[in-house]
Amino acid sequence: MRFLHGCIATGLIVSAAAVSVATATSADASVSKSYCNQRSYKTVVRTYTRGSKHLPLRCGTSTWGFKHITHRWNATFDKTIALTIARGEVVTDLQGDGGTAIYALFNNKCVELFRIIYNGGALHGKSLRPQGIITAYYRSGSAVAPNTLHAPRYRTDCPVHQGI
């Protein structure tokens, strides 16, 4: 991962990595939206991989984790998180939003399609480690079409703009 000062950070180039994704329809996500009801914020909902790294999505709260993104959750969203972590840009998070890394997915014209804020450190600097995925969301008003999830049209040499 690279660490650059200023408002643009450029991620490292990633070779094509295999993306392990379930073949569910967009209405049938791998985990139901109610999965975290009555579960601890520490509970791991899903684990995504990038090489040898394993990044958890925990139940969390209304401000981070699965409970924070439940209103967007479906199979396509789940697959897009997996794709972005496995094949997107990764840079050090300089925004001061509690994250340690940003994972971003770009189309072939360097338009950012999807972003994940991840905290590999401890929650509030002292407890649960790693906190995991804080949030994930579509950028540029674009959703990633489910049938293009394995398309080779994603770029890994685009700048990741950060509001710092």
ZAVEX-557318 format. One line per 8 residues: for each residue z, y, x of N, C-alpha, C. Coordinates in nm, 4 decimals, always signed. Atoms other than C-alpha are relative to their C-alpha. Layout:
N
Z,Y,X,Z,Y,X,Z,Y,X  ...
//
This chain:
164
+0.0000,-0.1163,+0.0836,+0.0000,+0.0000,+0.0000,+0.0000,+0.1234,+0.0887  +0.0052,-0.1235,-0.0765,-0.0812,+0.3457,+0.1271,+0.0909,+0.1038,-0.0617  -0.0828,-0.1099,+0.0453,+0.1420,+0.6503,+0.1033,-0.0662,+0.1277,+0.0489  +0.0677,-0.1239,-0.0363,-0.0391,+0.9835,+0.0972,+0.0661,+0.1170,-0.0698  -0.0570,-0.1202,+0.0592,+0.0903,+1.3345,+0.0347,-0.1064,+0.0739,-0.0783  +0.0941,-0.0773,+0.0789,-0.0684,+1.5718,-0.2148,-0.0165,-0.0590,-0.1377  +0.0162,+0.0445,+0.1373,-0.2020,+1.5154,-0.5601,-0.0994,-0.1126,-0.0151  +0.0916,+0.1130,+0.0089,-0.4548,+1.2426,-0.4775,+0.0447,-0.1045,+0.1014
-0.0327,+0.1103,-0.0892,-0.3607,+0.9066,-0.3340,-0.1095,-0.1042,-0.0159  +0.1064,+0.0992,+0.0045,-0.6196,+0.6467,-0.2453,+0.0577,-0.1362,+0.0315  -0.0542,+0.1345,-0.0158,-0.5380,+0.2778,-0.2809,-0.0770,-0.0819,+0.0996  +0.0682,+0.0850,-0.0931,-0.6269,-0.0040,-0.0527,-0.1076,-0.0810,-0.0706  +0.1091,+0.0760,+0.0569,-0.9432,-0.2038,-0.1063,+0.0468,-0.1428,-0.0198  -0.0464,+0.1317,+0.0360,-0.8761,-0.5322,-0.2804,-0.1192,-0.0928,-0.0145  +0.1077,+0.0965,+0.0180,-1.0944,-0.8385,-0.2540,+0.0097,-0.0567,-0.1407  -0.0001,+0.0575,+0.1345,-1.1924,-1.0089,-0.5767,+0.1071,-0.1069,-0.0052
-0.1097,+0.0946,+0.0144,-0.8816,-1.1931,-0.6855,-0.0124,-0.0695,-0.1337  +0.0055,+0.0735,+0.1255,-0.8544,-1.4568,-0.9487,+0.1027,+0.0586,-0.0945  -0.0902,-0.0535,+0.1006,-0.6999,-1.3306,-1.2683,+0.0328,-0.1142,-0.0950  -0.0427,+0.1060,+0.0889,-0.4980,-1.5845,-1.4599,+0.0357,+0.0621,-0.1336  -0.0187,-0.0631,+0.1297,-0.5278,-1.4825,-1.8227,-0.0197,-0.1050,-0.1084  +0.0143,+0.0921,+0.1119,-0.4766,-1.6768,-2.1430,-0.1240,+0.0356,-0.0805  +0.1205,-0.0245,+0.0797,-0.7770,-1.7147,-2.3712,+0.0385,+0.0167,-0.1464  -0.0426,-0.0274,+0.1370,-0.6141,-1.5734,-2.6834,-0.0866,+0.1091,-0.0593
+0.0729,-0.1081,+0.0649,-0.7756,-1.3488,-2.9397,+0.0813,+0.1272,+0.0116  -0.0711,-0.1267,-0.0179,-0.6841,-0.9801,-2.9392,+0.1213,+0.0128,-0.0909  -0.1156,-0.0080,+0.0889,-0.4417,-1.0328,-3.2268,+0.1117,-0.0930,+0.0445  -0.0975,+0.1001,-0.0407,-0.2619,-1.3236,-3.0556,+0.0411,+0.0199,+0.1449  -0.0488,-0.0242,-0.1354,-0.0817,-1.1867,-2.7514,+0.0826,-0.1198,+0.0454  -0.0739,+0.1124,-0.0568,+0.0914,-1.4330,-2.5197,+0.1466,+0.0014,-0.0417  -0.1388,-0.0174,+0.0413,+0.4280,-1.2985,-2.6384,-0.0009,+0.0829,-0.1280  -0.0013,-0.0773,+0.1253,+0.5068,-1.1770,-2.9900,+0.0723,+0.1331,+0.0200
-0.0616,-0.1331,-0.0098,+0.6067,-0.8138,-3.0423,+0.1503,-0.0045,-0.0229  -0.1433,+0.0100,+0.0303,+0.9473,-0.9299,-3.1649,+0.0768,-0.0812,+0.1054  -0.0607,+0.0862,-0.1016,+1.0182,-1.1366,-2.8499,+0.1348,+0.0535,+0.0503  -0.1216,-0.0571,-0.0595,+1.2860,-0.8968,-2.7211,+0.1098,+0.0331,-0.1009  -0.1059,-0.0213,+0.0995,+1.4750,-0.8658,-3.0491,+0.1184,-0.0902,+0.0363  -0.1231,+0.0730,-0.0308,+1.8337,-0.9734,-2.9738,+0.0045,-0.0557,+0.1429  -0.0043,+0.0431,-0.1397,+1.7547,-1.0241,-2.6022,+0.0450,+0.1166,+0.0885  -0.0459,-0.0991,-0.0970,+1.9008,-0.8410,-2.3019,-0.1176,+0.0765,+0.0604
+0.1018,-0.0801,-0.0673,+1.7050,-0.5607,-2.1345,-0.0448,-0.0659,+0.1304  +0.0305,+0.0666,-0.1261,+1.7113,-0.7823,-1.8217,-0.1000,-0.1153,-0.0154  +0.0841,+0.1172,+0.0244,+1.5092,-1.0647,-1.9827,-0.1442,+0.0252,+0.0428  +0.1394,-0.0101,-0.0427,+1.1684,-1.1230,-1.8215,-0.0892,-0.0541,-0.1118  +0.0927,+0.0352,+0.1069,+0.8954,-1.1275,-2.0864,-0.1214,-0.0718,+0.0578  +0.1189,+0.0533,-0.0682,+0.5972,-1.1957,-1.8571,+0.0114,+0.0343,+0.1474  +0.0096,-0.0297,-0.1421,+0.5346,-1.2109,-1.4849,-0.1482,+0.0046,+0.0358  +0.1393,-0.0187,-0.0423,+0.2059,-1.0793,-1.3441,-0.0053,-0.0145,+0.1517
+0.0091,+0.0217,-0.1436,+0.0777,-1.1594,-0.9970,-0.1132,+0.0787,+0.0641  +0.1004,-0.0601,-0.0870,-0.1108,-0.9849,-0.7208,+0.0225,-0.0642,+0.1360  -0.0208,+0.0747,-0.1228,-0.1551,-1.2138,-0.4246,+0.1295,-0.0782,-0.0103  -0.1284,+0.0710,+0.0015,+0.1926,-1.3420,-0.3411,+0.1107,+0.0778,-0.0715  -0.1002,-0.0813,+0.0689,+0.3717,-1.0644,-0.5311,+0.0065,-0.0374,-0.1476  -0.0232,+0.0303,+0.1410,+0.5239,-1.1335,-0.8727,+0.0688,+0.1212,-0.0618  -0.0502,-0.1220,+0.0613,+0.5786,-0.8285,-1.0950,+0.0465,-0.0293,-0.1427  -0.0499,+0.0318,+0.1335,+0.8043,-0.8726,-1.3980,-0.0197,+0.1138,-0.1006
-0.0087,-0.0905,+0.1151,+0.7722,-0.7093,-1.7367,+0.1249,-0.0455,-0.0729  -0.1278,+0.0342,+0.0631,+1.1278,-0.7065,-1.8712,+0.0069,+0.0573,-0.1412  -0.0178,-0.0545,+0.1351,+1.2460,-0.6434,-2.2262,+0.0240,+0.1505,+0.0073  -0.0227,-0.1430,-0.0196,+1.3789,-0.3069,-2.1102,+0.0639,+0.0691,-0.1193  -0.0562,-0.0838,+0.1066,+1.4603,-0.0270,-2.3522,-0.1150,+0.0775,-0.0658  +0.1052,-0.0823,+0.0623,+1.2729,+0.2272,-2.5634,-0.0695,+0.0910,+0.1007  +0.0602,-0.0879,-0.1005,+1.1993,+0.4211,-2.2411,-0.0676,-0.0734,+0.1150  +0.0672,+0.0765,-0.1051,+1.0764,+0.1393,-2.0133,-0.0109,-0.1467,-0.0410
+0.0158,+0.1423,+0.0237,+0.9551,-0.2198,-2.0168,-0.0731,-0.0343,-0.1298  +0.0711,+0.0516,+0.1168,+0.8276,-0.4294,-2.3073,+0.0300,+0.0799,-0.1267  -0.0349,-0.0771,+0.1210,+1.0197,-0.2393,-2.5769,-0.0692,+0.1359,-0.0013  +0.0680,-0.1295,-0.0109,+0.8549,+0.0802,-2.4499,-0.1484,-0.0108,-0.0341  +0.1448,+0.0151,+0.0231,+0.4995,-0.0606,-2.4817,-0.0327,-0.0892,-0.1198  +0.0223,+0.0929,+0.1115,+0.5444,-0.2872,-2.7873,-0.1029,+0.0508,-0.0997  +0.0950,-0.0544,+0.0991,+0.3451,-0.0529,-3.0143,-0.1451,-0.0125,+0.0455  +0.1359,+0.0197,-0.0517,+0.0404,-0.1083,-2.7884,-0.0308,-0.1480,+0.0249
+0.0094,+0.1383,-0.0436,+0.0965,-0.4812,-2.7344,-0.0928,-0.0850,-0.0862  +0.0832,+0.1050,+0.0584,-0.1732,-0.7380,-2.8140,-0.0589,-0.0778,+0.1170  +0.0539,+0.0841,-0.1077,-0.3653,-1.0015,-2.6168,-0.0870,+0.0798,+0.0961  +0.0863,-0.0810,-0.0864,-0.6185,-0.7479,-2.4862,+0.0833,+0.0863,+0.0935  -0.0878,-0.0840,-0.0810,-0.3417,-0.5172,-2.3640,+0.0665,-0.0850,+0.1095  -0.0611,+0.0926,-0.0944,-0.1659,-0.8124,-2.1966,-0.1000,-0.0368,+0.1108  +0.1040,+0.0356,-0.0977,-0.4930,-0.9178,-2.0261,-0.0349,+0.1184,+0.0900  +0.0327,-0.1191,-0.0782,-0.5577,-0.5604,-1.9141,+0.1095,+0.0284,+0.1028
-0.1088,-0.0120,-0.0976,-0.2154,-0.5440,-1.7495,-0.0233,-0.0993,+0.1138  +0.0227,+0.1031,-0.1020,-0.2919,-0.8717,-1.5678,-0.1165,+0.0376,+0.0915  +0.1176,-0.0390,-0.0774,-0.6350,-0.7479,-1.4571,+0.0302,+0.1188,+0.0912  -0.0310,-0.1205,-0.0776,-0.5059,-0.4086,-1.3413,+0.0900,-0.0338,+0.1182  -0.0884,+0.0379,-0.1099,-0.2280,-0.5637,-1.1347,-0.0752,-0.0849,+0.1021  +0.0683,+0.0916,-0.0918,-0.4513,-0.8343,-0.9859,-0.1145,+0.0649,+0.0766  +0.1233,-0.0496,-0.0628,-0.7638,-0.6274,-0.9118,-0.0112,+0.1513,+0.0103  +0.0106,-0.1455,-0.0024,-0.6900,-0.2554,-0.9500,+0.0488,+0.0621,+0.1298
-0.0564,-0.0767,-0.1116,-0.5915,+0.0164,-0.7039,+0.1513,-0.0085,-0.0067  -0.1453,-0.0092,-0.0033,-0.2301,+0.0193,-0.5924,+0.0359,+0.1045,+0.1048  -0.0439,-0.1069,-0.0895,-0.0705,+0.3287,-0.4395,+0.1476,+0.0272,-0.0224  -0.1382,-0.0419,+0.0149,+0.2783,+0.4610,-0.3800,+0.0085,+0.1064,-0.1083  -0.0200,-0.0962,+0.1081,+0.4045,+0.6491,-0.6865,+0.0744,+0.1219,+0.0547  -0.0580,-0.1245,-0.0500,+0.4710,+1.0116,-0.5852,+0.0442,+0.0930,-0.1126  -0.0206,-0.0869,+0.1160,+0.5252,+1.1478,-0.9388,+0.1463,+0.0291,-0.0309  -0.1409,-0.0212,+0.0303,+0.9048,+1.1222,-0.9442,+0.0363,-0.0463,-0.1397
-0.0241,+0.0484,+0.1352,+0.8958,+0.9256,-1.2688,+0.0779,-0.1313,-0.0019  -0.0782,+0.1223,-0.0077,+1.1134,+0.6362,-1.1516,-0.0756,-0.1184,+0.0550  +0.0794,+0.1108,-0.0513,+0.8285,+0.4224,-1.0230,-0.0097,+0.0007,+0.1508  +0.0255,+0.0100,-0.1435,+0.7573,+0.2967,-0.6733,-0.1484,-0.0232,+0.0264  +0.1427,+0.0271,-0.0168,+0.3910,+0.2036,-0.7328,-0.0757,+0.0299,-0.1285  +0.0919,-0.0172,+0.1124,+0.0975,+0.2876,-0.9566,-0.1127,-0.0999,+0.0202  +0.1156,+0.0897,+0.0021,-0.1611,+0.0232,-1.0419,-0.0989,+0.0641,-0.0957  +0.1000,-0.0673,+0.0830,-0.4848,+0.1724,-1.1763,-0.1312,-0.0775,+0.0024
+0.1275,+0.0687,+0.0140,-0.8078,+0.0184,-1.3043,-0.1084,+0.1031,-0.0277  +0.1101,-0.0951,+0.0115,-1.1373,+0.2079,-1.2693,-0.1288,-0.0713,-0.0377  +0.1330,+0.0557,+0.0249,-1.4882,+0.1533,-1.4032,-0.0891,+0.0287,+0.1203  +0.0912,-0.0160,-0.1139,-1.7958,+0.1629,-1.1789,-0.0327,+0.1453,+0.0319  +0.0216,-0.1426,-0.0266,-1.8043,+0.5462,-1.2036,+0.1297,+0.0708,+0.0401  -0.1323,-0.0519,-0.0400,-1.4428,+0.5912,-1.0854,+0.0726,+0.0735,-0.1126  -0.0768,-0.0524,+0.1128,-1.3197,+0.6811,-1.4331,+0.1180,-0.0954,-0.0190  -0.1179,+0.0850,+0.0141,-0.9638,+0.5563,-1.4624,+0.0102,-0.0480,-0.1440
-0.0063,+0.0605,+0.1314,-0.9349,+0.3163,-1.7543,+0.1417,-0.0353,-0.0425  -0.1321,+0.0535,+0.0334,-0.5783,+0.1871,-1.7347,+0.0951,+0.0273,+0.1149  -0.0998,-0.0308,-0.1027,-0.2549,+0.2678,-1.5495,+0.1313,-0.0704,-0.0319  -0.1314,+0.0632,+0.0105,+0.0736,+0.0874,-1.4854,+0.0925,+0.0698,+0.0988  -0.1037,-0.0541,-0.0879,+0.3879,+0.2476,-1.3453,+0.1002,-0.1135,+0.0212  -0.0851,+0.1132,-0.0357,+0.6009,-0.0100,-1.1621,+0.1133,+0.0454,+0.0911  -0.1128,-0.0276,-0.0871,+0.9472,+0.0103,-1.0074,+0.0433,-0.1298,+0.0669  -0.0412,+0.1166,-0.0771,+1.0024,-0.2473,-0.7343,+0.1430,+0.0101,+0.0483
-0.1387,-0.0210,-0.0393,+1.3458,-0.1009,-0.6704,+0.0954,-0.0329,-0.1134  -0.1034,+0.0288,+0.0986,+1.6698,-0.1283,-0.8621,-0.0030,+0.1007,-0.1144  -0.0130,-0.0866,+0.1164,+1.7131,+0.0127,-1.2115,+0.1081,+0.1035,+0.0289  -0.0912,-0.1117,-0.0298,+1.8789,+0.3541,-1.1647,+0.0563,-0.0078,+0.1422  -0.0393,+0.0060,-0.1400,+1.9024,+0.2719,-0.7942,+0.1169,-0.0897,+0.0320  -0.1187,+0.0779,-0.0327,+2.1909,+0.0307,-0.8289,+0.0136,-0.1362,-0.0671  -0.0263,+0.1283,+0.0667,+2.1611,-0.2615,-1.0684,-0.1193,-0.0944,+0.0096  +0.1085,+0.0966,+0.0117,+1.8758,-0.4844,-1.1798,-0.1140,+0.0282,+0.0976
+0.1066,-0.0170,-0.0999,+1.6193,-0.5393,-0.9010,-0.0933,-0.1193,-0.0033  +0.0663,-0.1275,+0.0283,+1.3283,-0.5126,-0.9409,+0.0080,+0.0326,-0.1485  +0.0022,-0.0414,+0.1395,+1.3293,-0.3096,-1.2581,-0.1256,-0.0566,-0.0662  +0.1243,+0.0551,+0.0524,+0.9661,-0.4105,-1.3084,-0.0913,+0.1063,-0.0567  +0.0965,-0.0918,+0.0603,+0.6941,-0.2526,-1.5184,+0.0743,+0.0986,-0.0895  -0.0620,-0.1056,+0.0800,+0.8106,+0.0798,-1.6595,-0.0868,+0.0287,-0.1216  +0.0925,-0.0282,+0.1094,+0.5014,+0.1566,-1.8662,-0.1404,-0.0432,+0.0390  +0.1412,+0.0331,-0.0200,+0.1343,+0.0688,-1.9075,-0.0765,+0.0661,-0.1143
+0.0743,-0.0707,+0.1043,-0.1325,+0.2651,-2.0931,-0.1450,+0.0214,+0.0398  +0.1408,-0.0310,-0.0220,-0.5029,+0.3345,-2.1349,-0.0135,+0.1447,+0.0428  +0.0296,-0.1359,-0.0459,-0.6424,+0.6439,-1.9599,-0.1380,+0.0386,-0.0484  +0.1332,-0.0517,+0.0318,-0.9476,+0.8597,-2.0352,-0.0440,-0.0342,-0.1419  +0.0339,+0.0330,+0.1368,-0.9319,+0.7613,-2.4016,-0.0817,-0.1265,-0.0138  +0.0837,+0.1201,+0.0024,-1.0997,+0.4304,-2.3137,+0.0843,-0.1258,-0.0042  -0.0592,+0.1333,-0.0012,-0.9930,+0.0817,-2.4044,-0.0956,-0.0904,+0.0756  +0.0822,+0.0944,-0.0734,-1.1184,-0.2033,-2.1900,-0.0436,-0.1082,-0.0974
+0.0505,+0.1014,+0.0917,-1.3422,-0.4339,-2.3913,+0.0413,-0.1383,+0.0487  -0.0471,+0.1321,-0.0411,-1.2004,-0.7896,-2.3911,-0.1064,-0.0840,+0.0699  +0.1054,+0.0819,-0.0610,-1.5391,-0.9414,-2.2999,-0.0411,+0.0484,+0.1386  +0.0337,-0.0491,-0.1339,-1.5570,-0.7339,-1.9796,+0.1151,-0.0181,+0.0988  -0.1170,+0.0143,-0.0866,-1.2216,-0.8382,-1.8339,-0.0304,-0.0671,+0.1332  +0.0317,+0.0664,-0.1257,-1.3845,-1.0552,-1.5687,-0.1273,+0.0557,+0.0630  +0.1230,-0.0594,-0.0530,-1.6857,-0.8325,-1.5077,+0.0267,+0.0594,+0.1385  -0.0191,-0.0524,-0.1360,-1.7372,-0.7276,-1.1415,-0.0234,+0.1505,+0.0083
+0.0316,-0.1422,+0.0010,-1.7902,-0.3643,-1.2458,+0.1184,+0.0906,+0.0287  -0.1157,-0.0831,-0.0288,-1.4417,-0.2461,-1.1550,-0.0012,+0.0399,+0.1463  +0.0012,-0.0513,-0.1368,-1.4042,-0.0302,-0.8438,+0.1393,+0.0000,+0.0583  -0.1284,-0.0022,-0.0695,-1.1284,-0.0406,-0.5845,+0.0028,+0.1042,+0.1099  +0.0017,-0.1041,-0.1020,-1.2145,+0.2693,-0.3814,+0.0082,+0.1386,-0.0628  -0.0065,-0.1257,+0.0742,-1.1352,+0.5421,-0.6339,+0.1351,+0.0694,+0.0239  -0.1277,-0.0714,-0.0174,-0.8695,+0.8161,-0.5991,+0.0871,-0.0130,-0.1231  -0.0982,+0.0065,+0.1084,-0.5552,+0.7799,-0.8085,+0.0667,+0.1370,-0.0053
-0.0563,-0.1335,+0.0138,-0.4587,+1.1286,-0.9320,+0.1408,-0.0088,-0.0558  -0.1382,-0.0004,+0.0418,-0.0886,+1.1938,-0.9663,+0.0458,+0.1425,-0.0258  -0.0564,-0.1307,+0.0320,+0.0869,+1.4863,-1.1295,+0.1300,+0.0212,+0.0738  -0.1230,-0.0193,-0.0780,+0.3317,+1.5797,-0.8550,+0.0234,+0.1464,+0.0277
//
